[in-house]
């Protein structure tokens, strides 16, 4: 016998949602600085610098993944070229949010939000949908 899905106010299990619904996913960039000194036998300073640039460098950097509250902290991307951009910017960027799955009840022909089934979305409209409809923005832009 199949369990009947009870939809109240256009939602399923809104009173008992999945643990991730409402959480946000962030991509955090951290820059690390390292330096290396080479001993090079060369005819002059320019040749020594050229030899190091052409025949040495970083062969491999290993990044560590981990866990926080039972959820993975995963390396999304990495780069070990010379990068000075970390001096000029904010590198914490929201990339996804967990929202209820948008479901359809074929018996009633109505859409509903399924709070038992989470959906990680990258669609900013879905993150802000409820906040935009329930608040108004009275701030005016100030030109600089």
N, CA, C and O atoms as a GROMACS GRO file, in nm:
protein
  576
    1UNK      N    1   0.084  -0.118   0.000
    1UNK     CA    2   0.000   0.000   0.000
    1UNK      C    3   0.088   0.124   0.000
    1UNK      O    4   0.178   0.136   0.084
    2UNK      N    5   0.065   0.215  -0.092
    2UNK     CA    6   0.145   0.335  -0.104
    2UNK      C    7   0.100   0.440  -0.004
    2UNK      O    8  -0.019   0.457   0.021
    3UNK      N    9   0.199   0.512   0.053
    3UNK     CA   10   0.170   0.620   0.148
    3UNK      C   11   0.119   0.740   0.070
    3UNK      O   12   0.179   0.779  -0.031
    4UNK      N   13   0.009   0.800   0.116
    4UNK     CA   14  -0.048   0.916   0.051
    4UNK      C   15   0.035   1.039   0.088
    4UNK      O   16   0.064   1.062   0.205
    5UNK      N   17   0.073   1.116  -0.013
    5UNK     CA   18   0.149   1.238   0.009
    5UNK      C   19   0.051   1.347   0.049
    5UNK      O   20  -0.041   1.380  -0.025
    6UNK      N   21   0.073   1.403   0.168
    6UNK     CA   22  -0.015   1.509   0.218
    6UNK      C   23   0.050   1.644   0.192
    6UNK      O   24   0.155   1.675   0.249
    7UNK      N   25  -0.013   1.723   0.107
    7UNK     CA   26   0.039   1.854   0.071
    7UNK      C   27  -0.044   1.959   0.142
    7UNK      O   28  -0.165   1.968   0.121
    8UNK      N   29   0.023   2.042   0.226
    8UNK     CA   30  -0.044   2.150   0.299
    8UNK      C   31   0.016   2.282   0.256
    8UNK      O   32   0.138   2.297   0.254
    9UNK      N   33  -0.067   2.375   0.222
    9UNK     CA   34  -0.023   2.509   0.181
    9UNK      C   35   0.081   2.504   0.069
    9UNK      O   36   0.177   2.582   0.069
   10UNK      N   37   0.063   2.413  -0.024
   10UNK     CA   38   0.154   2.405  -0.138
   10UNK      C   39   0.290   2.347  -0.108
   10UNK      O   40   0.384   2.368  -0.185
   11UNK      N   41   0.304   2.274   0.005
   11UNK     CA   42   0.434   2.217   0.041
   11UNK      C   43   0.416   2.079   0.103
   11UNK      O   44   0.312   2.048   0.161
   12UNK      N   45   0.518   1.997   0.088
   12UNK     CA   46   0.520   1.864   0.149
   12UNK      C   47   0.631   1.860   0.252
   12UNK      O   48   0.746   1.893   0.223
   13UNK      N   49   0.597   1.819   0.373
   13UNK     CA   50   0.690   1.805   0.486
   13UNK      C   51   0.760   1.936   0.521
   13UNK      O   52   0.878   1.936   0.558
   14UNK      N   53   0.690   2.048   0.509
   14UNK     CA   54   0.748   2.176   0.544
   14UNK      C   55   0.780   2.182   0.693
   14UNK      O   56   0.873   2.251   0.734
   15UNK      N   57   0.704   2.108   0.775
   15UNK     CA   58   0.728   2.105   0.920
   15UNK      C   59   0.841   2.010   0.958
   15UNK      O   60   0.886   2.013   1.073
   16UNK      N   61   0.889   1.928   0.866
   16UNK     CA   62   0.999   1.835   0.891
   16UNK      C   63   1.092   1.833   0.770
   16UNK      O   64   1.104   1.731   0.703
   17UNK      N   65   1.160   1.947   0.740
   17UNK     CA   66   1.241   1.957   0.618
   17UNK      C   67   1.372   1.879   0.628
   17UNK      O   68   1.417   1.844   0.737
   18UNK      N   69   1.430   1.853   0.514
   18UNK     CA   70   1.562   1.790   0.506
   18UNK      C   71   1.663   1.882   0.575
   18UNK      O   72   1.647   2.004   0.572
   19UNK      N   73   1.765   1.826   0.636
   19UNK     CA   74   1.862   1.902   0.717
   19UNK      C   75   1.939   2.007   0.638
   19UNK      O   76   1.987   2.104   0.697
   20UNK      N   77   1.952   1.993   0.506
   20UNK     CA   78   2.029   2.087   0.427
   20UNK      C   79   1.948   2.205   0.374
   20UNK      O   80   2.006   2.304   0.330
   21UNK      N   81   1.817   2.196   0.376
   21UNK     CA   82   1.735   2.302   0.318
   21UNK      C   83   1.756   2.431   0.398
   21UNK      O   84   1.745   2.434   0.520
   22UNK      N   85   1.787   2.536   0.325
   22UNK     CA   86   1.815   2.665   0.387
   22UNK      C   87   1.964   2.692   0.404
   22UNK      O   88   2.003   2.806   0.429
   23UNK      N   89   2.046   2.590   0.391
   23UNK     CA   90   2.190   2.610   0.401
   23UNK      C   91   2.241   2.667   0.269
   23UNK      O   92   2.173   2.661   0.167
   24UNK      N   93   2.359   2.721   0.274
   24UNK     CA   94   2.418   2.782   0.156
   24UNK      C   95   2.554   2.720   0.129
   24UNK      O   96   2.621   2.674   0.221
   25UNK      N   97   2.593   2.718   0.003
   25UNK     CA   98   2.724   2.666  -0.034
   25UNK      C   99   2.808   2.783  -0.082
   25UNK      O  100   2.763   2.865  -0.162
   26UNK      N  101   2.929   2.791  -0.033
   26UNK     CA  102   3.019   2.900  -0.068
   26UNK      C  103   3.144   2.844  -0.133
   26UNK      O  104   3.188   2.733  -0.101
   27UNK      N  105   3.201   2.920  -0.223
   27UNK     CA  106   3.332   2.887  -0.278
   27UNK      C  107   3.428   2.989  -0.219
   27UNK      O  108   3.411   3.109  -0.239
   28UNK      N  109   3.529   2.942  -0.148
   28UNK     CA  110   3.624   3.028  -0.079
   28UNK      C  111   3.761   3.011  -0.143
   28UNK      O  112   3.813   2.900  -0.152
   29UNK      N  113   3.818   3.122  -0.188
   29UNK     CA  114   3.952   3.117  -0.244
   29UNK      C  115   4.051   3.167  -0.140
   29UNK      O  116   4.033   3.275  -0.083
   30UNK      N  117   4.152   3.089  -0.115
   30UNK     CA  118   4.261   3.126  -0.024
   30UNK      C  119   4.390   3.123  -0.105
   30UNK      O  120   4.414   3.029  -0.181
   31UNK      N  121   4.469   3.224  -0.089
   31UNK     CA  122   4.599   3.229  -0.157
   31UNK      C  123   4.708   3.199  -0.056
   31UNK      O  124   4.703   3.245   0.058
   32UNK      N  125   4.805   3.122  -0.099
   32UNK     CA  126   4.918   3.087  -0.014
   32UNK      C  127   5.044   3.140  -0.080
   32UNK      O  128   5.058   3.138  -0.202
   33UNK      N  129   5.134   3.185   0.000
   33UNK     CA  130   5.260   3.238  -0.050
   33UNK      C  131   5.371   3.141  -0.013
   33UNK      O  132   5.381   3.095   0.100
   34UNK      N  133   5.453   3.111  -0.111
   34UNK     CA  134   5.572   3.031  -0.080
   34UNK      C  135   5.688   3.090  -0.158
   34UNK      O  136   5.668   3.161  -0.257
   35UNK      N  137   5.805   3.061  -0.116
   35UNK     CA  138   5.922   3.107  -0.188
   35UNK      C  139   6.025   2.995  -0.190
   35UNK      O  140   6.026   2.907  -0.104
   36UNK      N  141   6.111   3.001  -0.289
   36UNK     CA  142   6.217   2.902  -0.306
   36UNK      C  143   6.344   2.976  -0.345
   36UNK      O  144   6.339   3.066  -0.429
   37UNK      N  145   6.456   2.940  -0.285
   37UNK     CA  146   6.585   2.995  -0.326
   37UNK      C  147   6.664   2.885  -0.395
   37UNK      O  148   6.676   2.774  -0.343
   38UNK      N  149   6.716   2.917  -0.510
   38UNK     CA  150   6.795   2.822  -0.587
   38UNK      C  151   6.941   2.864  -0.586
   38UNK      O  152   6.972   2.983  -0.588
   39UNK      N  153   7.030   2.768  -0.582
   39UNK     CA  154   7.172   2.792  -0.606
   39UNK      C  155   7.197   2.755  -0.751
   39UNK      O  156   7.176   2.641  -0.792
   40UNK      N  157   7.242   2.851  -0.829
   40UNK     CA  158   7.259   2.832  -0.973
   40UNK      C  159   7.400   2.875  -1.013
   40UNK      O  160   7.445   2.984  -0.976
   41UNK      N  161   7.469   2.792  -1.088
   41UNK     CA  162   7.598   2.829  -1.143
   41UNK      C  163   7.572   2.886  -1.283
   41UNK      O  164   7.521   2.816  -1.370
   42UNK      N  165   7.607   3.013  -1.302
   42UNK     CA  166   7.582   3.080  -1.430
   42UNK      C  167   7.689   3.186  -1.453
   42UNK      O  168   7.764   3.220  -1.362
   43UNK      N  169   7.696   3.238  -1.576
   43UNK     CA  170   7.794   3.341  -1.610
   43UNK      C  171   7.757   3.478  -1.555
   43UNK      O  172   7.845   3.560  -1.527
   44UNK      N  173   7.627   3.505  -1.539
   44UNK     CA  174   7.585   3.635  -1.487
   44UNK      C  175   7.445   3.624  -1.425
   44UNK      O  176   7.380   3.520  -1.429
   45UNK      N  177   7.402   3.737  -1.367
   45UNK     CA  178   7.274   3.743  -1.296
   45UNK      C  179   7.156   3.711  -1.389
   45UNK      O  180   7.069   3.633  -1.353
   46UNK      N  181   7.155   3.769  -1.507
   46UNK     CA  182   7.044   3.746  -1.601
   46UNK      C  183   7.034   3.600  -1.641
   46UNK      O  184   6.925   3.544  -1.649
   47UNK      N  185   7.151   3.538  -1.666
   47UNK     CA  186   7.150   3.396  -1.702
   47UNK      C  187   7.100   3.312  -1.585
   47UNK      O  188   7.023   3.218  -1.606
   48UNK      N  189   7.141   3.343  -1.466
   48UNK     CA  190   7.096   3.268  -1.347
   48UNK      C  191   6.944   3.276  -1.333
   48UNK      O  192   6.878   3.175  -1.309
   49UNK      N  193   6.890   3.396  -1.348
   49UNK     CA  194   6.744   3.413  -1.339
   49UNK      C  195   6.674   3.339  -1.451
   49UNK      O  196   6.570   3.276  -1.429
   50UNK      N  197   6.728   3.346  -1.570
   50UNK     CA  198   6.670   3.278  -1.685
   50UNK      C  199   6.669   3.126  -1.666
   50UNK      O  200   6.570   3.059  -1.697
   51UNK      N  201   6.780   3.073  -1.615
   51UNK     CA  202   6.789   2.928  -1.590
   51UNK      C  203   6.682   2.883  -1.492
   51UNK      O  204   6.617   2.781  -1.513
   52UNK      N  205   6.664   2.959  -1.385
   52UNK     CA  206   6.564   2.922  -1.284
   52UNK      C  207   6.424   2.928  -1.345
   52UNK      O  208   6.342   2.839  -1.322
   53UNK      N  209   6.394   3.032  -1.423
   53UNK     CA  210   6.261   3.046  -1.483
   53UNK      C  211   6.233   2.934  -1.584
   53UNK      O  212   6.119   2.888  -1.595
   54UNK      N  213   6.333   2.891  -1.656
   54UNK     CA  214   6.313   2.792  -1.762
   54UNK      C  215   6.322   2.647  -1.714
   54UNK      O  216   6.257   2.559  -1.769
   55UNK      N  217   6.404   2.623  -1.610
   55UNK     CA  218   6.433   2.484  -1.574
   55UNK      C  219   6.393   2.445  -1.433
   55UNK      O  220   6.437   2.342  -1.383
   56UNK      N  221   6.313   2.524  -1.369
   56UNK     CA  222   6.273   2.488  -1.232
   56UNK      C  223   6.132   2.541  -1.209
   56UNK      O  224   6.066   2.588  -1.301
   57UNK      N  225   6.089   2.532  -1.089
   57UNK     CA  226   5.954   2.578  -1.054
   57UNK      C  227   5.885   2.476  -0.967
   57UNK      O  228   5.946   2.382  -0.916
   58UNK      N  229   5.760   2.496  -0.950
   58UNK     CA  230   5.680   2.406  -0.866
   58UNK      C  231   5.633   2.289  -0.951
   58UNK      O  232   5.568   2.308  -1.054
   59UNK      N  233   5.666   2.170  -0.908
   59UNK     CA  234   5.625   2.052  -0.981
   59UNK      C  235   5.485   2.006  -0.941
   59UNK      O  236   5.406   1.966  -1.026
   60UNK      N  237   5.455   2.013  -0.811
   60UNK     CA  238   5.324   1.965  -0.766
   60UNK      C  239   5.291   2.026  -0.630
   60UNK      O  240   5.376   2.034  -0.541
   61UNK      N  241   5.168   2.067  -0.616
   61UNK     CA  242   5.116   2.111  -0.487
   61UNK      C  243   4.995   2.023  -0.457
   61UNK      O  244   4.908   2.005  -0.543
   62UNK      N  245   4.990   1.969  -0.339
   62UNK     CA  246   4.877   1.885  -0.301
   62UNK      C  247   4.788   1.960  -0.205
   62UNK      O  248   4.834   2.012  -0.103
   63UNK      N  249   4.660   1.967  -0.238
   63UNK     CA  250   4.561   2.037  -0.156
   63UNK      C  251   4.486   1.935  -0.072
   63UNK      O  252   4.463   1.823  -0.116
   64UNK      N  253   4.449   1.974   0.046
   64UNK     CA  254   4.380   1.882   0.137
   64UNK      C  255   4.230   1.909   0.136
   64UNK      O  256   4.186   2.023   0.152
   65UNK      N  257   4.152   1.803   0.118
   65UNK     CA  258   4.007   1.807   0.137
   65UNK      C  259   3.980   1.770   0.282
   65UNK      O  260   4.070   1.727   0.354
   66UNK      N  261   3.858   1.786   0.324
   66UNK     CA  262   3.824   1.750   0.461
   66UNK      C  263   3.674   1.741   0.479
   66UNK      O  264   3.598   1.735   0.382
   67UNK      N  265   3.631   1.740   0.605
   67UNK     CA  266   3.489   1.732   0.639
   67UNK      C  267   3.456   1.833   0.746
   67UNK      O  268   3.538   1.861   0.833
   68UNK      N  269   3.334   1.888   0.739
   68UNK     CA  270   3.281   1.980   0.840
   68UNK      C  271   3.136   1.938   0.865
   68UNK      O  272   3.054   1.939   0.774
   69UNK      N  273   3.105   1.902   0.989
   69UNK     CA  274   2.971   1.856   1.027
   69UNK      C  275   2.923   1.742   0.938
   69UNK      O  276   2.806   1.737   0.900
   70UNK      N  277   3.013   1.652   0.904
   70UNK     CA  278   2.977   1.536   0.824
   70UNK      C  279   2.963   1.563   0.675
   70UNK      O  280   2.929   1.473   0.598
   71UNK      N  281   2.987   1.687   0.632
   71UNK     CA  282   2.976   1.724   0.492
   71UNK      C  283   3.116   1.748   0.436
   71UNK      O  284   3.203   1.798   0.508
   72UNK      N  285   3.140   1.715   0.309
   72UNK     CA  286   3.274   1.732   0.254
   72UNK      C  287   3.311   1.878   0.230
   72UNK      O  288   3.227   1.958   0.189
   73UNK      N  289   3.436   1.910   0.256
   73UNK     CA  290   3.496   2.037   0.215
   73UNK      C  291   3.589   1.998   0.101
   73UNK      O  292   3.694   1.938   0.122
   74UNK      N  293   3.548   2.033  -0.021
   74UNK     CA  294   3.615   1.980  -0.139
   74UNK      C  295   3.690   2.090  -0.215
   74UNK      O  296   3.644   2.204  -0.222
   75UNK      N  297   3.805   2.054  -0.270
   75UNK     CA  298   3.878   2.146  -0.356
   75UNK      C  299   3.802   2.152  -0.488
   75UNK      O  300   3.783   2.049  -0.554
   76UNK      N  301   3.760   2.271  -0.527
   76UNK     CA  302   3.686   2.291  -0.652
   76UNK      C  303   3.783   2.314  -0.768
   76UNK      O  304   3.767   2.257  -0.875
   77UNK      N  305   3.884   2.398  -0.745
   77UNK     CA  306   3.982   2.429  -0.849
   77UNK      C  307   4.110   2.473  -0.780
   77UNK      O  308   4.108   2.508  -0.662
   78UNK      N  309   4.220   2.470  -0.852
   78UNK     CA  310   4.345   2.519  -0.795
   78UNK      C  311   4.435   2.568  -0.907
   78UNK      O  312   4.420   2.531  -1.024
   79UNK      N  313   4.529   2.649  -0.868
   79UNK     CA  314   4.623   2.706  -0.963
   79UNK      C  315   4.747   2.743  -0.884
   79UNK      O  316   4.736   2.796  -0.773
   80UNK      N  317   4.863   2.717  -0.936
   80UNK     CA  318   4.982   2.754  -0.864
   80UNK      C  319   5.074   2.842  -0.948
   80UNK      O  320   5.196   2.844  -0.926
   81UNK      N  321   5.016   2.914  -1.044
   81UNK     CA  322   5.094   3.016  -1.113
   81UNK      C  323   5.108   3.137  -1.023
   81UNK      O  324   5.034   3.151  -0.925
   82UNK      N  325   5.201   3.225  -1.055
   82UNK     CA  326   5.219   3.346  -0.977
   82UNK      C  327   5.091   3.428  -0.984
   82UNK      O  328   5.045   3.460  -1.094
   83UNK      N  329   5.033   3.461  -0.870
   83UNK     CA  330   4.904   3.530  -0.866
   83UNK      C  331   4.904   3.634  -0.756
   83UNK      O  332   4.912   3.601  -0.638
   84UNK      N  333   4.894   3.759  -0.794
   84UNK     CA  334   4.891   3.867  -0.698
   84UNK      C  335   4.749   3.920  -0.678
   84UNK      O  336   4.730   4.019  -0.608
   85UNK      N  337   4.649   3.856  -0.737
   85UNK     CA  338   4.512   3.905  -0.728
   85UNK      C  339   4.456   3.895  -0.587
   85UNK      O  340   4.359   3.965  -0.556
   86UNK      N  341   4.512   3.813  -0.503
   86UNK     CA  342   4.460   3.801  -0.367
   86UNK      C  343   4.476   3.928  -0.287
   86UNK      O  344   4.411   3.946  -0.184
   87UNK      N  345   4.561   4.018  -0.336
   87UNK     CA  346   4.580   4.145  -0.267
   87UNK      C  347   4.466   4.242  -0.297
   87UNK      O  348   4.452   4.343  -0.228
   88UNK      N  349   4.386   4.214  -0.399
   88UNK     CA  350   4.284   4.308  -0.444
   88UNK      C  351   4.148   4.242  -0.459
   88UNK      O  352   4.100   4.230  -0.572
   89UNK      N  353   4.086   4.198  -0.353
   89UNK     CA  354   3.952   4.148  -0.375
   89UNK      C  355   3.901   4.055  -0.267
   89UNK      O  356   3.975   4.006  -0.182
   90UNK      N  357   3.772   4.033  -0.274
   90UNK     CA  358   3.701   3.944  -0.185
   90UNK      C  359   3.680   3.813  -0.259
   90UNK      O  360   3.614   3.811  -0.363
   91UNK      N  361   3.735   3.705  -0.208
   91UNK     CA  362   3.727   3.578  -0.278
   91UNK      C  363   3.636   3.478  -0.209
   91UNK      O  364   3.660   3.357  -0.216
   92UNK      N  365   3.532   3.526  -0.142
   92UNK     CA  366   3.428   3.439  -0.088
   92UNK      C  367   3.305   3.465  -0.172
   92UNK      O  368   3.252   3.576  -0.172
   93UNK      N  369   3.259   3.364  -0.242
   93UNK     CA  370   3.151   3.380  -0.338
   93UNK      C  371   3.049   3.268  -0.319
   93UNK      O  372   3.085   3.151  -0.320
   94UNK      N  373   2.924   3.305  -0.301
   94UNK     CA  374   2.818   3.206  -0.288
   94UNK      C  375   2.794   3.144  -0.425
   94UNK      O  376   2.779   3.215  -0.524
   95UNK      N  377   2.791   3.010  -0.430
   95UNK     CA  378   2.773   2.943  -0.558
   95UNK      C  379   2.649   2.856  -0.564
   95UNK      O  380   2.606   2.817  -0.673
   96UNK      N  381   2.588   2.824  -0.449
   96UNK     CA  382   2.468   2.741  -0.450
   96UNK      C  383   2.397   2.753  -0.316
   96UNK      O  384   2.455   2.795  -0.216
   97UNK      N  385   2.270   2.714  -0.317
   97UNK     CA  386   2.192   2.709  -0.193
   97UNK      C  387   2.101   2.587  -0.200
   97UNK      O  388   2.053   2.550  -0.308
   98UNK      N  389   2.078   2.526  -0.086
   98UNK     CA  390   1.991   2.410  -0.080
   98UNK      C  391   1.847   2.457  -0.058
   98UNK      O  392   1.819   2.527   0.039
   99UNK      N  393   1.758   2.420  -0.148
   99UNK     CA  394   1.618   2.459  -0.141
   99UNK      C  395   1.532   2.334  -0.153
   99UNK      O  396   1.580   2.228  -0.195
  100UNK      N  397   1.402   2.344  -0.117
  100UNK     CA  398   1.314   2.228  -0.136
  100UNK      C  399   1.300   2.196  -0.285
  100UNK      O  400   1.302   2.285  -0.370
  101UNK      N  401   1.285   2.069  -0.315
  101UNK     CA  402   1.268   2.024  -0.453
  101UNK      C  403   1.131   2.070  -0.503
  101UNK      O  404   1.030   2.054  -0.434
  102UNK      N  405   1.128   2.126  -0.623
  102UNK     CA  406   1.001   2.168  -0.683
  102UNK      C  407   0.939   2.045  -0.748
  102UNK      O  408   0.991   1.993  -0.847
  103UNK      N  409   0.828   1.998  -0.690
  103UNK     CA  410   0.767   1.871  -0.730
  103UNK      C  411   0.629   1.896  -0.791
  103UNK      O  412   0.579   2.008  -0.790
  104UNK      N  413   0.570   1.789  -0.843
  104UNK     CA  414   0.438   1.797  -0.906
  104UNK      C  415   0.352   1.681  -0.857
  104UNK      O  416   0.397   1.566  -0.857
  105UNK      N  417   0.230   1.711  -0.814
  105UNK     CA  418   0.136   1.608  -0.770
  105UNK      C  419   0.045   1.575  -0.888
  105UNK      O  420  -0.042   1.654  -0.924
  106UNK      N  421   0.065   1.458  -0.948
  106UNK     CA  422  -0.012   1.421  -1.067
  106UNK      C  423  -0.158   1.395  -1.033
  106UNK      O  424  -0.244   1.405  -1.121
  107UNK      N  425  -0.189   1.362  -0.908
  107UNK     CA  426  -0.329   1.338  -0.870
  107UNK      C  427  -0.409   1.468  -0.870
  107UNK      O  428  -0.524   1.469  -0.913
  108UNK      N  429  -0.350   1.576  -0.822
  108UNK     CA  430  -0.421   1.705  -0.813
  108UNK      C  431  -0.384   1.799  -0.927
  108UNK      O  432  -0.454   1.897  -0.950
  109UNK      N  433  -0.274   1.770  -0.997
  109UNK     CA  434  -0.229   1.856  -1.105
  109UNK      C  435  -0.166   1.985  -1.055
  109UNK      O  436  -0.162   2.084  -1.128
  110UNK      N  437  -0.116   1.985  -0.931
  110UNK     CA  438  -0.059   2.106  -0.873
  110UNK      C  439   0.088   2.087  -0.841
  110UNK      O  440   0.133   1.977  -0.806
  111UNK      N  441   0.162   2.198  -0.853
  111UNK     CA  442   0.303   2.200  -0.812
  111UNK      C  443   0.310   2.219  -0.662
  111UNK      O  444   0.222   2.281  -0.602
  112UNK      N  445   0.416   2.165  -0.600
  112UNK     CA  446   0.438   2.185  -0.457
  112UNK      C  447   0.587   2.178  -0.428
  112UNK      O  448   0.664   2.126  -0.508
  113UNK      N  449   0.626   2.230  -0.312
  113UNK     CA  450   0.765   2.225  -0.269
  113UNK      C  451   0.782   2.105  -0.176
  113UNK      O  452   0.712   2.094  -0.076
  114UNK      N  453   0.874   2.016  -0.210
  114UNK     CA  454   0.898   1.895  -0.133
  114UNK      C  455   1.016   1.919  -0.039
  114UNK      O  456   1.132   1.916  -0.082
  115UNK      N  457   0.987   1.942   0.088
  115UNK     CA  458   1.091   1.971   0.187
  115UNK      C  459   1.166   1.847   0.232
  115UNK      O  460   1.267   1.859   0.303
  116UNK      N  461   1.121   1.730   0.193
  116UNK     CA  462   1.192   1.607   0.228
  116UNK      C  463   1.305   1.580   0.129
  116UNK      O  464   1.400   1.508   0.159
  117UNK      N  465   1.294   1.637   0.011
  117UNK     CA  466   1.388   1.611  -0.097
  117UNK      C  467   1.462   1.741  -0.131
  117UNK      O  468   1.406   1.827  -0.198
  118UNK      N  469   1.588   1.757  -0.086
  118UNK     CA  470   1.660   1.882  -0.109
  118UNK      C  471   1.711   1.892  -0.252
  118UNK      O  472   1.732   1.792  -0.320
  119UNK      N  473   1.732   2.014  -0.295
  119UNK     CA  474   1.783   2.040  -0.429
  119UNK      C  475   1.886   2.152  -0.420
  119UNK      O  476   1.853   2.265  -0.384
  120UNK      N  477   2.013   2.121  -0.452
  120UNK     CA  478   2.117   2.225  -0.454
  120UNK      C  479   2.105   2.298  -0.586
  120UNK      O  480   2.118   2.238  -0.692
  121UNK      N  481   2.079   2.429  -0.579
  121UNK     CA  482   2.060   2.507  -0.700
  121UNK      C  483   2.163   2.618  -0.710
  121UNK      O  484   2.204   2.676  -0.610
  122UNK      N  485   2.204   2.646  -0.832
  122UNK     CA  486   2.294   2.758  -0.860
  122UNK      C  487   2.216   2.877  -0.914
  122UNK      O  488   2.276   2.980  -0.947
  123UNK      N  489   2.085   2.864  -0.924
  123UNK     CA  490   1.997   2.968  -0.979
  123UNK      C  491   1.967   3.072  -0.872
  123UNK      O  492   1.893   3.044  -0.778
  124UNK      N  493   2.026   3.192  -0.886
  124UNK     CA  494   2.008   3.296  -0.785
  124UNK      C  495   1.862   3.335  -0.768
  124UNK      O  496   1.822   3.375  -0.658
  125UNK      N  497   1.782   3.325  -0.873
  125UNK     CA  498   1.640   3.359  -0.862
  125UNK      C  499   1.573   3.272  -0.757
  125UNK      O  500   1.491   3.320  -0.679
  126UNK      N  501   1.607   3.144  -0.755
  126UNK     CA  502   1.545   3.053  -0.657
  126UNK      C  503   1.594   3.082  -0.516
  126UNK      O  504   1.520   3.058  -0.421
  127UNK      N  505   1.718   3.133  -0.499
  127UNK     CA  506   1.766   3.168  -0.365
  127UNK      C  507   1.687   3.284  -0.311
  127UNK      O  508   1.648   3.287  -0.194
  128UNK      N  509   1.664   3.382  -0.398
  128UNK     CA  510   1.610   3.510  -0.354
  128UNK      C  511   1.460   3.519  -0.371
  128UNK      O  512   1.400   3.618  -0.329
  129UNK      N  513   1.396   3.419  -0.430
  129UNK     CA  514   1.254   3.423  -0.463
  129UNK      C  515   1.170   3.459  -0.341
  129UNK      O  516   1.089   3.552  -0.349
  130UNK      N  517   1.186   3.389  -0.230
  130UNK     CA  518   1.106   3.414  -0.111
  130UNK      C  519   1.142   3.547  -0.047
  130UNK      O  520   1.054   3.620  -0.003
  131UNK      N  521   1.270   3.580  -0.041
  131UNK     CA  522   1.313   3.706   0.021
  131UNK      C  523   1.263   3.826  -0.059
  131UNK      O  524   1.224   3.927   0.000
  132UNK      N  525   1.263   3.817  -0.191
  132UNK     CA  526   1.219   3.928  -0.275
  132UNK      C  527   1.070   3.950  -0.261
  132UNK      O  528   1.025   4.064  -0.256
  133UNK      N  529   0.991   3.842  -0.255
  133UNK     CA  530   0.847   3.857  -0.248
  133UNK      C  531   0.799   3.905  -0.112
  133UNK      O  532   0.691   3.963  -0.102
  134UNK      N  533   0.877   3.881  -0.005
  134UNK     CA  534   0.832   3.918   0.128
  134UNK      C  535   0.889   4.050   0.178
  134UNK      O  536   0.846   4.100   0.282
  135UNK      N  537   0.986   4.108   0.106
  135UNK     CA  538   1.044   4.235   0.149
  135UNK      C  539   1.046   4.333   0.034
  135UNK      O  540   1.039   4.294  -0.083
  136UNK      N  541   1.056   4.460   0.067
  136UNK     CA  542   1.072   4.561  -0.036
  136UNK      C  543   1.201   4.635  -0.008
  136UNK      O  544   1.244   4.648   0.107
  137UNK      N  545   1.262   4.683  -0.112
  137UNK     CA  546   1.389   4.753  -0.098
  137UNK      C  547   1.364   4.902  -0.118
  137UNK      O  548   1.334   4.947  -0.228
  138UNK      N  549   1.376   4.979  -0.009
  138UNK     CA  550   1.353   5.122  -0.014
  138UNK      C  551   1.480   5.202  -0.027
  138UNK      O  552   1.476   5.325  -0.022
  139UNK      N  553   1.594   5.136  -0.043
  139UNK     CA  554   1.721   5.206  -0.053
  139UNK      C  555   1.738   5.261  -0.193
  139UNK      O  556   1.707   5.194  -0.291
  140UNK      N  557   1.787   5.383  -0.202
  140UNK     CA  558   1.816   5.443  -0.331
  140UNK      C  559   1.965   5.434  -0.358
  140UNK      O  560   2.045   5.441  -0.265
  141UNK      N  561   2.002   5.419  -0.484
  141UNK     CA  562   2.143   5.416  -0.518
  141UNK      C  563   2.202   5.555  -0.505
  141UNK      O  564   2.139   5.654  -0.542
  142UNK      N  565   2.321   5.562  -0.452
  142UNK     CA  566   2.390   5.689  -0.437
  142UNK      C  567   2.504   5.690  -0.539
  142UNK      O  568   2.596   5.609  -0.530
  143UNK      N  569   2.498   5.781  -0.636
  143UNK     CA  570   2.606   5.784  -0.735
  143UNK      C  571   2.734   5.838  -0.674
  143UNK      O  572   2.731   5.929  -0.591
  144UNK      N  573   2.847   5.781  -0.715
  144UNK     CA  574   2.977   5.827  -0.666
  144UNK      C  575   3.054   5.891  -0.778
  144UNK      O  576   3.167   5.936  -0.758
   0.00000   0.00000   0.00000
